[in-house]
């Protein structure tokens, strides 16, 4: 496992903290229904619904914070999923393989653009 230096961890914590400061309001998309014609978005949505939706229903705040309006780049979402932060447990590659996680990130970005 790679080790992060203090500056890298501080930057990640700051970015995640800024991301968590967003509002949880996002029930109805402002631009109509989400286009899932891209296979990565469609697969990401399927994996998300099976693995993430219990805590982040539809990308909105639930047990966990809202994700569909979190202004984080994909690599920080990946970091948070793999390492867990706050109440979120770390999710291993055995539970959500890298390719599935990449598609979840594509799906979350599509949700952000759609809202």
C-alpha positions as CSV (number, residue, x, y, z in Angstrom):
1,X,0.0,0.0,0.0
2,X,1.3,3.4,-0.9
3,X,2.1,5.8,1.9
4,X,0.9,9.4,1.7
5,X,3.0,12.2,3.0
6,X,1.7,14.8,5.5
7,X,1.1,17.4,2.8
8,X,-0.8,14.9,0.6
9,X,-3.0,13.8,3.5
10,X,-3.7,17.4,4.4
11,X,-4.7,18.3,0.9
12,X,-7.0,15.2,0.7
13,X,-8.6,16.1,4.1
14,X,-9.1,19.7,3.0
15,X,-10.7,18.8,-0.3
16,X,-12.9,16.2,1.3
17,X,-13.9,18.7,4.0
18,X,-14.8,21.3,1.3
19,X,-16.8,18.6,-0.5
20,X,-18.8,17.7,2.6
21,X,-19.8,21.3,3.1
22,X,-22.2,21.1,0.1
23,X,-26.0,21.0,0.6
24,X,-27.8,17.7,0.5
25,X,-30.7,19.0,-1.7
26,X,-30.7,17.3,-5.0
27,X,-33.8,15.1,-5.3
28,X,-35.1,16.2,-8.7
29,X,-32.6,16.7,-11.5
30,X,-32.8,20.2,-12.9
31,X,-32.1,19.0,-16.5
32,X,-34.4,16.1,-16.8
33,X,-33.6,12.4,-16.5
34,X,-30.1,11.2,-16.6
35,X,-28.8,10.0,-19.9
36,X,-27.4,6.5,-19.4
37,X,-26.6,5.7,-23.0
38,X,-22.9,5.7,-22.2
39,X,-22.1,2.1,-21.1
40,X,-19.8,3.3,-18.3
41,X,-22.6,5.5,-16.8
42,X,-25.1,2.7,-17.1
43,X,-22.7,0.2,-15.4
44,X,-21.7,2.7,-12.8
45,X,-25.4,3.3,-12.0
46,X,-26.0,-0.4,-11.6
47,X,-23.0,-0.9,-9.3
48,X,-23.9,2.3,-7.4
49,X,-27.4,1.1,-6.8
50,X,-26.1,-2.3,-5.5
51,X,-23.3,-1.0,-3.3
52,X,-23.8,2.7,-2.5
53,X,-27.5,3.6,-2.7
54,X,-28.3,2.3,0.8
55,X,-26.3,5.2,2.4
56,X,-26.5,7.7,-0.4
57,X,-30.0,7.2,-1.9
58,X,-30.0,8.4,-5.5
59,X,-26.8,10.4,-4.7
60,X,-28.7,12.4,-2.1
61,X,-27.9,12.7,1.6
62,X,-29.2,9.8,3.6
63,X,-27.1,7.8,6.1
64,X,-24.1,9.3,4.3
65,X,-23.7,12.8,2.8
66,X,-24.9,13.8,-0.7
67,X,-22.6,12.7,-3.4
68,X,-24.1,14.1,-6.6
69,X,-23.1,17.6,-5.8
70,X,-19.8,16.9,-4.2
71,X,-17.1,18.9,-6.1
72,X,-14.4,16.3,-5.7
73,X,-12.2,15.0,-8.6
74,X,-12.5,11.3,-9.3
75,X,-9.2,10.4,-7.6
76,X,-10.4,11.8,-4.2
77,X,-13.7,9.9,-4.5
78,X,-11.6,6.8,-5.1
79,X,-9.4,7.6,-2.1
80,X,-12.4,8.1,0.2
81,X,-14.0,4.8,-1.0
82,X,-10.8,2.8,-0.6
83,X,-9.7,4.3,2.8
84,X,-13.0,5.3,4.4
85,X,-13.4,8.6,6.2
86,X,-15.7,9.6,8.9
87,X,-18.6,7.1,9.2
88,X,-17.8,5.6,5.8
89,X,-16.0,2.3,6.0
90,X,-13.1,1.5,3.7
91,X,-14.3,-0.6,0.7
92,X,-11.8,-3.0,-0.7
93,X,-11.1,-4.0,-4.2
94,X,-12.6,-7.4,-3.5
95,X,-15.9,-5.8,-2.7
96,X,-15.9,-3.2,-5.5
97,X,-13.2,-3.9,-8.2
98,X,-11.2,-1.0,-9.6
99,X,-13.1,-1.0,-13.0
100,X,-16.5,-0.9,-11.1
101,X,-15.3,2.0,-8.9
102,X,-14.1,3.9,-12.0
103,X,-17.6,3.5,-13.5
104,X,-19.2,4.7,-10.3
105,X,-17.1,7.8,-10.5
106,X,-18.2,8.3,-14.1
107,X,-21.8,7.9,-13.0
108,X,-21.4,10.4,-10.1
109,X,-19.9,12.9,-12.5
110,X,-22.9,12.4,-14.9
111,X,-25.2,13.0,-11.9
112,X,-23.4,16.3,-11.1
113,X,-23.6,17.5,-14.7
114,X,-27.3,16.6,-14.9
115,X,-28.2,18.5,-11.7
